[in-house]
């Protein structure tokens, strides 16, 4: 068994060495990204940038397509290699696309029920910064609710499918209290603390009225931030957002009627609209491409075997993921306010 492990290790090392040699000596033009034709299931075909690897990014003008999927939190991802659709990595992609002068527009595909407040706010601010320099089109998948909608509200234009679940503008936190049960079976919780409210929410004793008011004030303040930022992103009166918020969930069709989304349409339509906005924002591209499409770059497809062997070891390894996966399955603090569809 040990010999087999040694043999496999030797093979992997040899492949890595050969890959480094190939990358170092092959002409760089051989490694440049390629443009291919792709179809998203309708009558429209787009020119898509297909990077061979992260070491040889396409250098021409393009629209960057980024995916945000799952719970939004400031975590490192869900696998040993970085998850290129996780919120922390998406923030990095948005910032890079914003700074890259060759990226002329961003399409953000959101499929998320929401998540933590701070992580959602970071992505919201990143999109606000991005749209000052280039158009940002949001396209919603199955769900883009709570923190997912908060992020979406920062874009120039929002597309949703008719059946997309969105909205849920509200804040929630919860915990279980075991006081009555523990009293029945004769178990007492003992806490030694400094600071009157250090054990606020202790599940082994009742929550006092004063503590409840403190927690409610915390959520009310967070909710106010949510309302005001959505109003800013959507250019709507705060009063109007407050009226349609209240934690309510809407379908895409309902959200369109009340102004939470701009257009009903799929991913394909969002791409087409991004093409239009980019050419309007940058007239020189309209002259250059005419009716042709500007290439789109699907950011989550840019990792190759070569990158997995070379780049992953240098850049993509996530050293904390085993600890997070095995020992910390729930990363939220006890009273982390959540913008989450529950």
C-alpha positions as a Markdown table, in Angstrom:
| # | Residue | x | y | z |
|---|---|---|---|---|
| 1 | Unk | 0.0 | 0.0 | 0.0 |
| 2 | Unk | 2.8 | 2.4 | 0.9 |
| 3 | Unk | 4.5 | 1.6 | -2.4 |
| 4 | Unk | 1.4 | 2.5 | -4.3 |
| 5 | Unk | 1.1 | 5.8 | -2.5 |
| 6 | Unk | 4.7 | 6.6 | -3.2 |
| 7 | Unk | 4.3 | 5.8 | -6.9 |
| 8 | Unk | 1.2 | 8.0 | -7.2 |
| 9 | Unk | 3.0 | 10.8 | -5.4 |
| 10 | Unk | 6.0 | 10.5 | -7.8 |
| 11 | Unk | 3.7 | 10.6 | -10.8 |
| 12 | Unk | 2.0 | 13.8 | -9.6 |
| 13 | Unk | 5.3 | 15.5 | -8.9 |
| 14 | Unk | 6.5 | 14.5 | -12.4 |
| 15 | Unk | 3.4 | 15.9 | -14.0 |
| 16 | Unk | 3.8 | 19.1 | -12.1 |
| 17 | Unk | 7.4 | 19.5 | -13.2 |
| 18 | Unk | 6.5 | 18.8 | -16.8 |
| 19 | Unk | 3.7 | 21.3 | -16.7 |
| 20 | Unk | 6.0 | 24.0 | -15.3 |
| 21 | Unk | 8.5 | 23.3 | -18.1 |
| 22 | Unk | 5.8 | 23.4 | -20.7 |
| 23 | Unk | 4.4 | 26.7 | -19.4 |
| 24 | Unk | 7.8 | 28.3 | -19.2 |
| 25 | Unk | 9.0 | 27.4 | -22.7 |
| 26 | Unk | 6.0 | 27.2 | -24.9 |
| 27 | Unk | 5.3 | 30.4 | -26.9 |
| 28 | Unk | 2.9 | 32.5 | -24.9 |
| 29 | Unk | 0.6 | 33.0 | -27.9 |
| 30 | Unk | 0.0 | 29.2 | -27.8 |
| 31 | Unk | -1.5 | 29.7 | -24.3 |
| 32 | Unk | -3.7 | 32.7 | -25.0 |
| 33 | Unk | -7.4 | 32.5 | -24.5 |
| 34 | Unk | -9.7 | 31.4 | -27.3 |
| 35 | Unk | -13.0 | 32.8 | -28.5 |
| 36 | Unk | -15.7 | 30.2 | -29.2 |
| 37 | Unk | -19.3 | 30.4 | -30.1 |
| 38 | Unk | -21.8 | 29.3 | -27.4 |
| 39 | Unk | -25.6 | 29.2 | -27.3 |
| 40 | Unk | -27.7 | 29.6 | -24.1 |
| 41 | Unk | -30.7 | 27.7 | -25.3 |
| 42 | Unk | -32.4 | 30.4 | -27.4 |
| 43 | Unk | -32.0 | 31.9 | -30.9 |
| 44 | Unk | -29.0 | 33.9 | -29.8 |
| 45 | Unk | -25.3 | 32.8 | -30.0 |
| 46 | Unk | -22.6 | 34.7 | -28.2 |
| 47 | Unk | -18.9 | 34.9 | -28.6 |
| 48 | Unk | -17.4 | 33.5 | -25.4 |
| 49 | Unk | -13.9 | 33.9 | -24.2 |
| 50 | Unk | -12.6 | 30.4 | -23.2 |
| 51 | Unk | -9.4 | 30.9 | -21.1 |
| 52 | Unk | -7.0 | 27.9 | -21.3 |
| 53 | Unk | -5.9 | 28.8 | -17.8 |
| 54 | Unk | -5.7 | 31.6 | -15.2 |
| 55 | Unk | -2.1 | 32.2 | -16.2 |
| 56 | Unk | -3.1 | 33.3 | -19.8 |
| 57 | Unk | -6.2 | 35.6 | -19.5 |
| 58 | Unk | -7.8 | 37.0 | -22.6 |
| 59 | Unk | -6.5 | 40.5 | -23.1 |
| 60 | Unk | -9.2 | 42.0 | -25.4 |
| 61 | Unk | -12.4 | 43.8 | -24.6 |
| 62 | Unk | -15.0 | 41.6 | -22.9 |
| 63 | Unk | -18.0 | 41.4 | -20.6 |
| 64 | Unk | -17.3 | 39.4 | -17.5 |
| 65 | Unk | -20.0 | 37.0 | -16.3 |
| 66 | Unk | -19.7 | 36.1 | -12.6 |
| 67 | Unk | -21.8 | 33.7 | -10.6 |
| 68 | Unk | -22.9 | 34.0 | -6.9 |
| 69 | Unk | -24.4 | 30.9 | -5.5 |
| 70 | Unk | -25.4 | 29.6 | -2.1 |
| 71 | Unk | -25.3 | 31.2 | 1.4 |
| 72 | Unk | -23.5 | 34.5 | 1.4 |
| 73 | Unk | -20.9 | 34.6 | 4.1 |
| 74 | Unk | -17.3 | 35.7 | 4.6 |
| 75 | Unk | -16.0 | 32.1 | 4.3 |
| 76 | Unk | -13.3 | 30.6 | 2.2 |
| 77 | Unk | -15.4 | 28.3 | 0.1 |
| 78 | Unk | -16.7 | 24.7 | 0.3 |
| 79 | Unk | -13.8 | 22.6 | -1.1 |
| 80 | Unk | -10.1 | 22.2 | -1.0 |
| 81 | Unk | -9.8 | 24.3 | -4.1 |
| 82 | Unk | -11.5 | 27.7 | -4.0 |
| 83 | Unk | -15.1 | 27.7 | -4.9 |
| 84 | Unk | -15.3 | 30.2 | -7.7 |
| 85 | Unk | -19.0 | 30.9 | -7.1 |
| 86 | Unk | -18.7 | 31.5 | -3.3 |
| 87 | Unk | -19.4 | 35.0 | -2.0 |
| 88 | Unk | -15.8 | 35.7 | -0.8 |
| 89 | Unk | -14.3 | 34.7 | -4.2 |
| 90 | Unk | -17.1 | 36.6 | -6.1 |
| 91 | Unk | -16.0 | 39.7 | -4.2 |
| 92 | Unk | -12.5 | 39.2 | -5.5 |
| 93 | Unk | -13.8 | 38.7 | -9.1 |
| 94 | Unk | -15.9 | 41.8 | -9.0 |
| 95 | Unk | -13.1 | 43.9 | -7.8 |
| 96 | Unk | -10.7 | 42.5 | -10.4 |
| 97 | Unk | -13.3 | 43.1 | -13.2 |
| 98 | Unk | -13.8 | 46.6 | -12.0 |
| 99 | Unk | -10.1 | 47.4 | -12.1 |
| 100 | Unk | -9.5 | 45.7 | -15.4 |
| 101 | Unk | -9.8 | 48.3 | -18.2 |
| 102 | Unk | -10.5 | 45.6 | -20.8 |
| 103 | Unk | -13.6 | 44.4 | -18.9 |
| 104 | Unk | -16.3 | 46.7 | -20.3 |
| 105 | Unk | -19.3 | 45.3 | -18.4 |
| 106 | Unk | -20.2 | 42.8 | -15.7 |
| 107 | Unk | -23.1 | 40.4 | -15.6 |
| 108 | Unk | -23.7 | 39.0 | -12.1 |
| 109 | Unk | -25.8 | 35.8 | -11.9 |
| 110 | Unk | -27.3 | 35.4 | -8.4 |
| 111 | Unk | -28.8 | 32.2 | -7.0 |
| 112 | Unk | -28.8 | 32.7 | -3.3 |
| 113 | Unk | -31.3 | 32.9 | -0.4 |
| 114 | Unk | -29.2 | 35.5 | 1.4 |
| 115 | Unk | -26.7 | 35.3 | 4.2 |
| 116 | Unk | -24.8 | 37.4 | 6.7 |
| 117 | Unk | -25.0 | 41.2 | 6.8 |
| 118 | Unk | -21.4 | 42.3 | 6.5 |
| 119 | Unk | -20.6 | 39.9 | 3.6 |
| 120 | Unk | -23.7 | 41.1 | 1.7 |
| 121 | Unk | -22.8 | 44.7 | 2.3 |
| 122 | Unk | -19.3 | 44.2 | 0.9 |
| 123 | Unk | -20.7 | 42.8 | -2.3 |
| 124 | Unk | -23.2 | 45.6 | -2.5 |
| 125 | Unk | -20.5 | 48.2 | -2.2 |
| 126 | Unk | -18.3 | 46.5 | -4.7 |
| 127 | Unk | -21.1 | 46.6 | -7.3 |
| 128 | Unk | -21.8 | 50.3 | -6.6 |
| 129 | Unk | -18.2 | 51.0 | -7.2 |
| 130 | Unk | -18.2 | 48.8 | -10.4 |
| 131 | Unk | -21.2 | 50.5 | -12.0 |
| 132 | Unk | -19.5 | 53.9 | -11.7 |
| 133 | Unk | -17.0 | 52.6 | -14.3 |
| 134 | Unk | -19.0 | 50.1 | -16.4 |
| 135 | Unk | -22.5 | 48.7 | -16.7 |
| 136 | Unk | -23.5 | 46.0 | -14.2 |
| 137 | Unk | -26.4 | 43.7 | -15.1 |
| 138 | Unk | -28.0 | 41.4 | -12.5 |
| 139 | Unk | -29.7 | 38.2 | -13.5 |
| 140 | Unk | -31.6 | 36.1 | -11.0 |
| 141 | Unk | -31.8 | 32.3 | -10.9 |
| 142 | Unk | -34.1 | 30.2 | -8.7 |
| 143 | Unk | -33.8 | 32.6 | -5.8 |
| 144 | Unk | -32.2 | 35.9 | -5.1 |
| 145 | Unk | -33.8 | 36.9 | -1.8 |
| 146 | Unk | -32.9 | 38.8 | 1.3 |
| 147 | Unk | -29.1 | 39.4 | 1.2 |
| 148 | Unk | -29.2 | 38.1 | -2.4 |
| 149 | Unk | -31.7 | 40.9 | -3.3 |
| 150 | Unk | -29.7 | 43.4 | -1.3 |
| 151 | Unk | -26.7 | 42.8 | -3.5 |
| 152 | Unk | -28.8 | 42.8 | -6.7 |
| 153 | Unk | -30.3 | 46.2 | -5.9 |
| 154 | Unk | -26.9 | 47.8 | -6.5 |
| 155 | Unk | -26.8 | 46.9 | -10.2 |
| 156 | Unk | -27.8 | 49.1 | -13.1 |
| 157 | Unk | -30.5 | 46.6 | -14.3 |
| 158 | Unk | -32.1 | 43.6 | -12.7 |
| 159 | Unk | -33.5 | 40.6 | -14.7 |
| 160 | Unk | -35.6 | 37.9 | -13.0 |
| 161 | Unk | -37.5 | 34.9 | -14.3 |
| 162 | Unk | -41.2 | 34.9 | -13.7 |
| 163 | Unk | -40.9 | 32.2 | -11.0 |
| 164 | Unk | -37.7 | 33.5 | -9.3 |
| 165 | Unk | -38.2 | 34.0 | -5.6 |
| 166 | Unk | -36.9 | 37.4 | -4.5 |
| 167 | Unk | -37.5 | 40.2 | -2.0 |
| 168 | Unk | -37.6 | 39.0 | 1.6 |
| 169 | Unk | -36.2 | 42.4 | 2.7 |
| 170 | Unk | -35.9 | 41.9 | 6.4 |
| 171 | Unk | -33.5 | 40.7 | 9.2 |
| 172 | Unk | -33.8 | 37.7 | 11.4 |
| 173 | Unk | -31.9 | 36.0 | 14.2 |
| 174 | Unk | -33.0 | 33.1 | 16.4 |
| 175 | Unk | -31.9 | 30.6 | 19.0 |
| 176 | Unk | -33.3 | 27.8 | 21.1 |
| 177 | Unk | -34.0 | 28.2 | 24.8 |
| 178 | Unk | -33.8 | 25.0 | 27.0 |
| 179 | Unk | -34.6 | 26.6 | 30.4 |
| 180 | Unk | -37.9 | 24.9 | 31.0 |
| 181 | Unk | -36.6 | 21.5 | 29.9 |
| 182 | Unk | -33.5 | 21.7 | 32.0 |
| 183 | Unk | -35.5 | 22.8 | 35.0 |
| 184 | Unk | -37.7 | 19.7 | 34.7 |
| 185 | Unk | -34.8 | 17.3 | 34.7 |
| 186 | Unk | -32.8 | 19.2 | 37.4 |
| 187 | Unk | -30.0 | 20.6 | 35.3 |
| 188 | Unk | -28.7 | 24.1 | 35.9 |
| 189 | Unk | -26.6 | 26.2 | 33.6 |
| 190 | Unk | -23.7 | 28.1 | 35.3 |
| 191 | Unk | -22.1 | 31.1 | 33.7 |
| 192 | Unk | -19.2 | 33.2 | 35.1 |
| 193 | Unk | -19.0 | 36.5 | 33.3 |
| 194 | Unk | -17.7 | 40.0 | 33.4 |
| 195 | Unk | -20.0 | 42.5 | 31.7 |
| 196 | Unk | -23.8 | 42.5 | 32.4 |
| 197 | Unk | -24.8 | 41.4 | 28.9 |
| 198 | Unk | -22.0 | 39.1 | 28.0 |
| 199 | Unk | -24.2 | 36.0 | 28.1 |
| 200 | Unk | -27.2 | 37.6 | 26.5 |
| 201 | Unk | -29.2 | 34.8 | 24.9 |
| 202 | Unk | -28.0 | 32.1 | 27.3 |
| 203 | Unk | -30.2 | 29.1 | 26.4 |
| 204 | Unk | -30.2 | 27.9 | 30.0 |
| 205 | Unk | -32.1 | 30.9 | 31.4 |
| 206 | Unk | -35.0 | 33.0 | 30.3 |
| 207 | Unk | -34.4 | 36.1 | 28.1 |
| 208 | Unk | -35.1 | 39.2 | 30.1 |
| 209 | Unk | -37.2 | 42.0 | 28.7 |
| 210 | Unk | -34.3 | 44.4 | 28.7 |
| 211 | Unk | -32.2 | 41.9 | 26.7 |
| 212 | Unk | -35.0 | 41.4 | 24.2 |
| 213 | Unk | -35.1 | 45.2 | 23.6 |
| 214 | Unk | -31.4 | 45.3 | 23.1 |
| 215 | Unk | -31.6 | 42.5 | 20.5 |
| 216 | Unk | -34.6 | 44.1 | 18.8 |
| 217 | Unk | -32.7 | 47.4 | 18.6 |
| 218 | Unk | -29.8 | 45.6 | 16.9 |
| 219 | Unk | -32.1 | 44.1 | 14.3 |
| 220 | Unk | -34.0 | 47.3 | 13.8 |
| 221 | Unk | -30.8 | 49.2 | 13.1 |
| 222 | Unk | -29.6 | 46.5 | 10.6 |
| 223 | Unk | -33.0 | 46.5 | 8.9 |
| 224 | Unk | -32.8 | 50.3 | 8.5 |
| 225 | Unk | -29.4 | 49.9 | 6.8 |
| 226 | Unk | -31.1 | 47.3 | 4.5 |
| 227 | Unk | -34.0 | 49.6 | 3.6 |
| 228 | Unk | -31.8 | 52.7 | 3.0 |
| 229 | Unk | -29.3 | 50.8 | 0.8 |
| 230 | Unk | -32.0 | 49.2 | -1.3 |
| 231 | Unk | -33.6 | 52.6 | -1.8 |
| 232 | Unk | -30.2 | 54.0 | -2.8 |
| 233 | Unk | -29.4 | 51.2 | -5.2 |
| 234 | Unk | -32.8 | 51.2 | -6.8 |
| 235 | Unk | -33.3 | 55.0 | -6.7 |
| 236 | Unk | -36.6 | 54.6 | -4.9 |
| 237 | Unk | -38.0 | 56.6 | -1.9 |
| 238 | Unk | -37.2 | 55.0 | 1.4 |
| 239 | Unk | -40.8 | 55.1 | 2.3 |
| 240 | Unk | -41.8 | 53.1 | -0.8 |
| 241 | Unk | -39.1 | 50.4 | 0.0 |
| 242 | Unk | -40.4 | 50.2 | 3.6 |
| 243 | Unk | -43.9 | 49.6 | 2.3 |
| 244 | Unk | -43.0 | 46.7 | 0.0 |
| 245 | Unk | -40.4 | 45.2 | 2.3 |
| 246 | Unk | -41.6 | 43.8 | 5.6 |
| 247 | Unk | -39.8 | 40.5 | 4.9 |
| 248 | Unk | -42.3 | 39.6 | 2.2 |
| 249 | Unk | -41.2 | 37.1 | -0.6 |
| 250 | Unk | -42.2 | 37.8 | -4.2 |
| 251 | Unk | -42.1 | 35.9 | -7.4 |
| 252 | Unk | -40.2 | 37.6 | -10.3 |
| 253 | Unk | -43.5 | 38.5 | -11.9 |
| 254 | Unk | -44.7 | 40.2 | -8.7 |
| 255 | Unk | -41.4 | 41.9 | -8.1 |
| 256 | Unk | -41.6 | 43.4 | -11.6 |
| 257 | Unk | -45.0 | 45.0 | -10.8 |
| 258 | Unk | -43.8 | 46.7 | -7.6 |
| 259 | Unk | -40.4 | 47.8 | -9.0 |
| 260 | Unk | -38.0 | 45.5 | -7.3 |
| 261 | Unk | -36.8 | 44.1 | -10.7 |
| 262 | Unk | -36.7 | 45.8 | -14.1 |
| 263 | Unk | -37.2 | 43.1 | -16.6 |
| 264 | Unk | -38.6 | 39.5 | -16.8 |
| 265 | Unk | -36.1 | 37.4 | -18.7 |
| 266 | Unk | -33.6 | 34.6 | -18.5 |
| 267 | Unk | -29.8 | 34.6 | -18.4 |
| 268 | Unk | -29.7 | 34.9 | -22.2 |
| 269 | Unk | -31.7 | 38.1 | -22.2 |
| 270 | Unk | -29.5 | 39.6 | -19.5 |
| 271 | Unk | -26.5 | 39.0 | -21.6 |
| 272 | Unk | -28.1 | 40.6 | -24.6 |
| 273 | Unk | -29.0 | 43.6 | -22.5 |
| 274 | Unk | -25.5 | 43.9 | -21.2 |
| 275 | Unk | -24.2 | 44.0 | -24.7 |
| 276 | Unk | -26.6 | 46.9 | -25.4 |
| 277 | Unk | -25.6 | 48.9 | -22.3 |
| 278 | Unk | -21.9 | 48.4 | -22.9 |
| 279 | Unk | -22.1 | 49.7 | -26.4 |
| 280 | Unk | -24.1 | 52.7 | -25.2 |
| 281 | Unk | -21.6 | 53.4 | -22.5 |
| 282 | Unk | -18.6 | 53.0 | -24.8 |
| 283 | Unk | -19.4 | 54.3 | -28.3 |
| 284 | Unk | -16.0 | 53.2 | -29.6 |
| 285 | Unk | -17.0 | 49.6 | -29.0 |
| 286 | Unk | -20.3 | 50.2 | -30.9 |
| 287 | Unk | -18.2 | 51.4 | -33.9 |
| 288 | Unk | -15.8 | 48.5 | -33.6 |
| 289 | Unk | -18.2 | 45.7 | -33.2 |
| 290 | Unk | -21.3 | 47.0 | -34.9 |
| 291 | Unk | -24.0 | 44.4 | -34.6 |
| 292 | Unk | -21.5 | 41.7 | -33.5 |
| 293 | Unk | -21.3 | 40.8 | -29.8 |
| 294 | Unk | -18.5 | 41.8 | -27.6 |
| 295 | Unk | -16.9 | 38.6 | -26.2 |
| 296 | Unk | -18.1 | 37.4 | -22.8 |
| 297 | Unk | -15.9 | 35.8 | -20.3 |
| 298 | Unk | -17.4 | 33.2 | -17.9 |
| 299 | Unk | -15.1 | 33.7 | -14.9 |
| 300 | Unk | -15.9 | 30.4 | -13.2 |
| 301 | Unk | -14.7 | 28.4 | -16.2 |
| 302 | Unk | -11.1 | 29.7 | -16.3 |
| 303 | Unk | -9.3 | 26.9 | -14.4 |
| 304 | Unk | -7.6 | 24.2 | -16.4 |
| 305 | Unk | -5.7 | 21.0 | -15.5 |
| 306 | Unk | -2.5 | 23.1 | -15.8 |
| 307 | Unk | -3.8 | 25.5 | -13.2 |
| 308 | Unk | -5.0 | 22.8 | -10.9 |
| 309 | Unk | -1.4 | 21.4 | -10.9 |
| 310 | Unk | 0.5 | 24.7 | -10.8 |
| 311 | Unk | -1.7 | 27.6 | -9.8 |
| 312 | Unk | -3.8 | 25.7 | -7.2 |
| 313 | Unk | -0.7 | 24.9 | -5.2 |
| 314 | Unk | 0.3 | 28.5 | -5.2 |
| 315 | Unk | -2.9 | 30.4 | -5.2 |
| 316 | Unk | -6.1 | 28.3 | -4.9 |
| 317 | Unk | -5.3 | 26.0 | -1.9 |
| 318 | Unk | -7.7 | 26.8 | 0.9 |
| 319 | Unk | -5.8 | 25.9 | 4.1 |
| 320 | Unk | -8.7 | 26.4 | 6.5 |
| 321 | Unk | -11.4 | 24.5 | 4.7 |
| 322 | Unk | -10.8 | 21.2 | 6.5 |
| 323 | Unk | -11.1 | 22.9 | 9.9 |
| 324 | Unk | -14.2 | 24.8 | 8.7 |
| 325 | Unk | -15.8 | 21.7 | 7.2 |
| 326 | Unk | -15.1 | 19.2 | 9.9 |
| 327 | Unk | -15.1 | 21.2 | 13.1 |
| 328 | Unk | -17.1 | 24.4 | 12.4 |
| 329 | Unk | -20.1 | 23.5 | 10.2 |
| 330 | Unk | -21.9 | 26.6 | 11.4 |
| 331 | Unk | -19.8 | 29.7 | 11.2 |
| 332 | Unk | -22.3 | 32.3 | 12.4 |
| 333 | Unk | -22.1 | 33.7 | 15.9 |
| 334 | Unk | -25.1 | 33.1 | 18.2 |
| 335 | Unk | -26.7 | 36.4 | 17.4 |
| 336 | Unk | -25.4 | 37.1 | 13.9 |
| 337 | Unk | -28.2 | 39.1 | 12.2 |
| 338 | Unk | -29.0 | 37.3 | 8.9 |
| 339 | Unk | -30.4 | 38.6 | 5.7 |
| 340 | Unk | -31.6 | 35.1 | 4.8 |
| 341 | Unk | -34.7 | 33.6 | 3.3 |
| 342 | Unk | -35.8 | 31.1 | 5.9 |
